[in-house]
Amino acid sequence: MTREAAGFGASLVLVLLLVISFLIAISYGATSVSLRAAIGGDVTARAILFGIRIPRVATAALVGAILAVAGLTFQTLLRNPLADPFILGVSGGAAAGAAVATALGWARITGVVPVVAFAGALIATAAVFLLARRGSHTDPTRLLLSGLVLNAFFSAVILMAFALSRQSDLTAALRWMMGTLFGVSWFDVTLLAVLLLASMIALATMANDLRLLVFGEEDARSRGVEVERIKLAGFVIASVVTGAAVAVSGIIGFVGLLVPHLIRLIWRRDFRFLLPLCALGGAILLVLSDTLSRVIVTSAELPIGAFTALLGVPFFLSLLRRNS
Amino acid sequence: MLTVSRARFAYGQRVAVRDVSIEIGETALIALAGANGSGKSTLLKLMARVVTPQSGSLSFLGRPLRDWNAKGYAQQTGYLPQEPESSFPMTAIDVVVTGRAPFLTRFGFETEDDYREAAAALALCDGSHLAGRYLDEMSGGERKRVFLARVLAGHPKLILLDEPLAALDIAHTQQFSKLLREIVDRTRATVVFASHDLNWAAAYSDRIIVMDDGAIAADLQPSQLMNPEIVRRHFGFEAGAVEVNGRPWLIPKT
């Protein structure tokens, strides 16, 4: 029972940290808003707090949780510590979709970019999965390679699309590419919350099987795991939620890579424990990154995607060095 | 217990097991011998339900393997791959307790009983001192012992081991050859294991199946294997036989 108790304890600590980060995040911003004033009935304070700041911070938490859970799932499925939605081309597909929409001038219509980005993510996923398939078997190494190759292709599409885009459309497109939580709504919050909850429940039902993949697919099969079935299900779930998160927030890299590894370093446990801990860790990381991006320079918003990448790149490199 | 009838499996163009038919009885220690690439591993994988035959069929306890559900079959059988590994760092006891995984409910966690079973299995494999150590800090032989303990933790009726003795030091090779015999005698299980060590295989096994080029080349009593003529024919191994303590041993010719 001590293992479960310790897992529960770690979750409690992270929940507490998330609540604290959340409170800090909604207390600071371009305008200073007093929480007490908002509760006391100050109309402006209320509008800023409930109309802008809380949905934004909630979105940050949800996107962070989704990306971390997706990263954990990809790493588990591919048995590769370097796998994440970025490397597998899911984010790249979304970005290419958004770039093409921008070039066609569709970006001026509200709501089109997220939908096209989401479609791009799903197409990328299907392409990667089909490319990696050999008969009825999907080879993890081929999946990773297909993702890398498709990413190169998506980069080319993005460059071409930007070259053909109108100057006035480019600013918004670039901001999206760097990741931004500017202007998110309660609709986004609801959508992501439902998706996160559904995906976590689905992954929890497979957790006892997913954790056995650590020993290899053949070994897992001998332990009674229906490997191809959970691989397909896990891949689809992780891709759909990533697509939705990217559609709302743009490209925010390295959360999916960084968080599962940090949690593993502090807490080397199997998938069943990592799932809730990664969701909480991802939420905390993105809430804090978003707060920093808003607070460090008050005249402009620094891109949140750059913040997570600035943290992620050195970490990724040290990980690579240690693995070799 | 397990019947293999005309099972065939190929990796692409390369046929690994060609139309093999054998009957594996209850409570027996059966050695699978044969040169590298003769199909031993693939035959074990077919039996472990890790791969499905492209033609032919297998049945376990009178029921075709495809009619068994994955968890149910895993509760009755245990499989040790040739090169067991873990893609993320894990301690030995955490590895061994996954031998109980087929018995867990969907959302269930291992109970104290499962950990007790795991610790007992690890002790049986002379690995109690390894319990808290990480796999990547162990030698190949120590890792093999941990994974063998993992197989035993599930108390399978049919135990399939791919070269359990490879990578073990000479003392553990001796000890484990005996251990396999004890497992069969004590638990009434059937153990099928691939091995290149003919002397140890013959010393404790009830039956030796020799594979060559994906087919069964011979199905022998252990005493029949200890014959220079037989081992030259099936293994290309030049040996002489000497008698020690009333039983023959093969000695390589130099």
Interface residues (C-beta under 8 A of the other chain):
Chain A: M1 R3 E4 R79 N80 P81 A204 T205 A207 N208 R211 L212 V214 F215 G216 E218 D219 R221 S222 R223 G224 V225 E226 R264 R268 D270 R272
Chain B: K45 A48 R49 V50 V51 N69 A70 K71 G72 Y73 A74 Q75 T77 G78 Y79 P81 P84 E85 S86 S87 F88 P89 M90 D94 V95 T98 A101 P102 L104 R106 F107 G108 F109 E112
